[in-house]
Amino acid sequence: MLRFLILALVCLPFVELYLLWRIGHAVGWEAVLALVLVPAMIGSWLARREGTRVLRQWQAALARRQVPEEGLLGGLLVLVGGVLLMLPGVLSDAVGLVLLLPPTRRLVARWVRREVERRIATGSVRVVSFSTTRIPDEREAPPASPPRGRLGQRTEGEVDAEFTETDKPN
């Protein structure tokens, strides 16, 4: 997969230049210039609008203490779509537009999610997570229950002590 991605990234600029050259010979260079500039302007506007919409949906969902409907992958696809629309070229504009339209973006996100899940299941992708809390090993004994205070409440991290004053000479 990585080889295919590298090959695509190397070949894409040449394919884009060839397509622009052929379109330029067919309809003129003014049309090619418009074909490069107009999608870039529309793409930056659409990416800003869609990115703001996704961000507002995330904020509203988090304020309701819910998981956002359109996850992080949707926001990433909006970013990629906006960048592709700002790059000069016909293919990058088409893919960028597909990624910025909500219905097609959801389809692409669903496909990407399935692919990642499949690769995790087959073991070709490993997921590593980091945590600040220690997760006990299954073979370890369960931790002792935390001490209880005078009224039976759990007092994790508290020490119950009594102090008395004594007269000590200075």
C-alpha positions as a Markdown table, in Angstrom:
| # | Residue | x | y | z |
|---|---|---|---|---|
| 1 | Met | 0.0 | 0.0 | 0.0 |
| 2 | Leu | 2.8 | 2.4 | 0.9 |
| 3 | Arg | 4.5 | 1.7 | -2.5 |
| 4 | Phe | 1.3 | 2.5 | -4.3 |
| 5 | Leu | 0.9 | 5.8 | -2.4 |
| 6 | Ile | 4.5 | 6.8 | -3.1 |
| 7 | Leu | 4.0 | 6.0 | -6.8 |
| 8 | Ala | 0.8 | 7.9 | -6.9 |
| 9 | Leu | 2.4 | 11.0 | -5.3 |
| 10 | Val | 5.3 | 10.9 | -7.7 |
| 11 | Cys | 3.2 | 10.3 | -10.9 |
| 12 | Leu | 0.2 | 12.6 | -10.0 |
| 13 | Pro | 2.0 | 15.9 | -10.9 |
| 14 | Phe | 3.0 | 14.6 | -14.3 |
| 15 | Val | -0.6 | 13.4 | -15.0 |
| 16 | Glu | -2.0 | 16.7 | -13.8 |
| 17 | Leu | 0.4 | 18.7 | -16.1 |
| 18 | Tyr | -0.4 | 16.4 | -19.1 |
| 19 | Leu | -4.1 | 16.9 | -18.5 |
| 20 | Leu | -3.7 | 20.7 | -18.2 |
| 21 | Trp | -1.5 | 20.8 | -21.4 |
| 22 | Arg | -4.1 | 18.7 | -23.4 |
| 23 | Ile | -7.0 | 20.9 | -22.1 |
| 24 | Gly | -5.0 | 24.0 | -23.0 |
| 25 | His | -4.5 | 22.9 | -26.5 |
| 26 | Ala | -8.2 | 22.0 | -26.8 |
| 27 | Val | -9.9 | 25.1 | -25.3 |
| 28 | Gly | -7.1 | 27.6 | -24.8 |
| 29 | Trp | -4.8 | 28.8 | -22.0 |
| 30 | Glu | -7.3 | 31.3 | -20.6 |
| 31 | Ala | -9.7 | 28.4 | -19.9 |
| 32 | Val | -6.9 | 26.4 | -18.3 |
| 33 | Leu | -6.0 | 29.4 | -16.1 |
| 34 | Ala | -9.6 | 29.7 | -15.0 |
| 35 | Leu | -9.7 | 25.9 | -14.5 |
| 36 | Val | -6.8 | 26.3 | -12.1 |
| 37 | Leu | -7.8 | 29.5 | -10.2 |
| 38 | Val | -11.5 | 29.2 | -9.9 |
| 39 | Pro | -11.5 | 25.8 | -8.1 |
| 40 | Ala | -8.7 | 27.1 | -5.8 |
| 41 | Met | -10.9 | 30.0 | -4.7 |
| 42 | Ile | -14.0 | 27.9 | -4.4 |
| 43 | Gly | -12.0 | 25.2 | -2.6 |
| 44 | Ser | -10.6 | 27.6 | 0.0 |
| 45 | Trp | -14.1 | 29.0 | 0.6 |
| 46 | Leu | -15.8 | 25.6 | 0.7 |
| 47 | Ala | -13.1 | 24.1 | 3.0 |
| 48 | Arg | -13.4 | 27.0 | 5.4 |
| 49 | Arg | -17.2 | 26.7 | 5.4 |
| 50 | Glu | -17.2 | 22.9 | 5.8 |
| 51 | Gly | -14.4 | 23.0 | 8.4 |
| 52 | Thr | -16.3 | 25.6 | 10.4 |
| 53 | Arg | -19.5 | 23.5 | 10.2 |
| 54 | Val | -17.8 | 20.4 | 11.3 |
| 55 | Leu | -16.1 | 22.3 | 14.2 |
| 56 | Arg | -19.5 | 23.7 | 15.3 |
| 57 | Gln | -21.1 | 20.2 | 15.2 |
| 58 | Trp | -18.2 | 18.9 | 17.3 |
| 59 | Gln | -18.6 | 21.7 | 19.8 |
| 60 | Ala | -22.3 | 21.3 | 20.1 |
| 61 | Ala | -22.0 | 17.5 | 20.5 |
| 62 | Leu | -19.4 | 17.9 | 23.2 |
| 63 | Ala | -21.5 | 20.5 | 25.0 |
| 64 | Arg | -24.3 | 17.9 | 25.1 |
| 65 | Arg | -21.7 | 15.4 | 26.3 |
| 66 | Gln | -22.1 | 13.2 | 23.3 |
| 67 | Val | -19.7 | 11.8 | 20.7 |
| 68 | Pro | -19.7 | 14.0 | 17.6 |
| 69 | Glu | -21.5 | 12.3 | 14.6 |
| 70 | Glu | -18.8 | 13.3 | 12.2 |
| 71 | Gly | -15.6 | 12.2 | 13.9 |
| 72 | Leu | -12.0 | 13.3 | 13.5 |
| 73 | Leu | -11.8 | 11.5 | 10.2 |
| 74 | Gly | -14.5 | 13.7 | 8.7 |
| 75 | Gly | -12.5 | 16.8 | 9.8 |
| 76 | Leu | -9.3 | 15.4 | 8.3 |
| 77 | Leu | -11.1 | 14.6 | 5.0 |
| 78 | Val | -12.3 | 18.3 | 4.9 |
| 79 | Leu | -8.7 | 19.4 | 5.4 |
| 80 | Val | -7.4 | 17.1 | 2.7 |
| 81 | Gly | -10.2 | 18.1 | 0.3 |
| 82 | Gly | -9.4 | 21.8 | 0.8 |
| 83 | Val | -5.7 | 21.3 | 0.2 |
| 84 | Leu | -6.4 | 19.2 | -3.0 |
| 85 | Leu | -8.7 | 21.9 | -4.3 |
| 86 | Met | -6.0 | 24.6 | -3.8 |
| 87 | Leu | -3.5 | 22.5 | -5.7 |
| 88 | Pro | -3.5 | 23.1 | -9.5 |
| 89 | Gly | -4.8 | 20.2 | -11.5 |
| 90 | Val | -8.0 | 18.6 | -12.7 |
| 91 | Leu | -7.7 | 15.3 | -10.8 |
| 92 | Ser | -6.8 | 16.9 | -7.5 |
| 93 | Asp | -9.8 | 19.3 | -7.9 |
| 94 | Ala | -12.2 | 16.4 | -8.6 |
| 95 | Val | -11.0 | 14.4 | -5.6 |
| 96 | Gly | -11.0 | 17.5 | -3.4 |
| 97 | Leu | -14.5 | 18.4 | -4.4 |
| 98 | Val | -15.6 | 14.8 | -3.6 |
| 99 | Leu | -14.1 | 15.1 | -0.1 |
| 100 | Leu | -15.7 | 18.4 | 0.7 |
| 101 | Leu | -19.3 | 17.4 | -0.2 |
| 102 | Pro | -20.9 | 15.9 | 3.0 |
| 103 | Pro | -22.6 | 12.9 | 1.4 |
| 104 | Thr | -19.5 | 11.7 | -0.5 |
| 105 | Arg | -17.2 | 12.5 | 2.5 |
| 106 | Arg | -19.3 | 10.2 | 4.7 |
| 107 | Leu | -19.0 | 7.4 | 2.1 |
| 108 | Val | -15.2 | 7.9 | 1.9 |
| 109 | Ala | -14.9 | 8.1 | 5.7 |
| 110 | Arg | -16.9 | 4.9 | 6.1 |
| 111 | Trp | -14.7 | 3.2 | 3.5 |
| 112 | Val | -11.5 | 4.4 | 5.2 |
| 113 | Arg | -12.8 | 3.3 | 8.6 |
| 114 | Arg | -13.6 | -0.2 | 7.2 |
| 115 | Glu | -10.1 | -0.5 | 5.7 |
| 116 | Val | -8.4 | 0.5 | 8.9 |
| 117 | Glu | -10.5 | -1.9 | 10.9 |
| 118 | Arg | -9.7 | -4.7 | 8.4 |
| 119 | Arg | -6.0 | -4.0 | 8.6 |
| 120 | Ile | -6.1 | -3.9 | 12.4 |
| 121 | Ala | -7.9 | -7.3 | 12.4 |
| 122 | Thr | -5.4 | -8.9 | 10.0 |
| 123 | Gly | -2.5 | -7.5 | 12.0 |
| 124 | Ser | -1.0 | -5.4 | 9.2 |
| 125 | Val | -1.6 | -2.3 | 11.4 |
| 126 | Arg | -0.9 | -2.2 | 15.1 |
| 127 | Val | -2.5 | 0.2 | 17.4 |
| 128 | Val | -0.5 | 1.6 | 20.3 |
| 129 | Ser | -2.0 | 3.7 | 23.0 |
| 130 | Phe | -0.5 | 5.6 | 25.9 |
| 131 | Ser | -2.1 | 6.3 | 29.2 |
| 132 | Thr | -1.0 | 8.0 | 32.4 |
| 133 | Thr | -2.8 | 5.4 | 34.5 |
| 134 | Arg | -1.4 | 1.9 | 35.0 |
| 135 | Ile | -3.6 | -0.9 | 33.8 |
| 136 | Pro | -2.9 | -4.0 | 36.0 |
| 137 | Asp | -1.9 | -7.2 | 34.4 |
| 138 | Glu | -4.4 | -10.0 | 34.5 |
| 139 | Arg | -1.9 | -12.2 | 36.5 |
| 140 | Glu | -1.5 | -9.6 | 39.2 |
| 141 | Ala | -3.6 | -9.7 | 42.4 |
| 142 | Pro | -6.3 | -7.1 | 42.5 |
| 143 | Pro | -5.3 | -4.0 | 44.4 |
| 144 | Ala | -6.3 | -3.9 | 48.1 |
| 145 | Ser | -9.4 | -1.8 | 48.7 |
| 146 | Pro | -8.7 | 1.7 | 49.7 |
| 147 | Pro | -8.9 | 2.6 | 53.3 |
| 148 | Arg | -12.2 | 3.8 | 54.7 |
| 149 | Gly | -12.6 | 6.9 | 56.8 |
| 150 | Arg | -14.5 | 7.3 | 60.1 |
| 151 | Leu | -17.9 | 7.5 | 58.4 |
| 152 | Gly | -17.2 | 4.6 | 56.0 |
| 153 | Gln | -16.4 | 6.8 | 53.0 |
| 154 | Arg | -13.5 | 5.9 | 50.8 |
| 155 | Thr | -10.5 | 8.0 | 51.5 |
| 156 | Glu | -8.1 | 7.4 | 48.6 |
| 157 | Gly | -5.0 | 9.4 | 49.2 |
| 158 | Glu | -6.1 | 10.6 | 52.6 |
| 159 | Val | -4.4 | 9.7 | 55.9 |
| 160 | Asp | -6.5 | 9.6 | 59.0 |
| 161 | Ala | -4.4 | 10.8 | 62.0 |
| 162 | Glu | -4.7 | 12.2 | 65.4 |
| 163 | Phe | -2.5 | 14.9 | 66.8 |
| 164 | Thr | -1.9 | 15.9 | 70.4 |
| 165 | Glu | 0.0 | 18.9 | 71.8 |
| 166 | Thr | 2.9 | 18.3 | 74.1 |
| 167 | Asp | 4.8 | 20.9 | 76.1 |
| 168 | Lys | 8.4 | 20.9 | 75.0 |
| 169 | Pro | 11.0 | 23.2 | 76.3 |
| 170 | Asn | 12.4 | 25.6 | 73.7 |
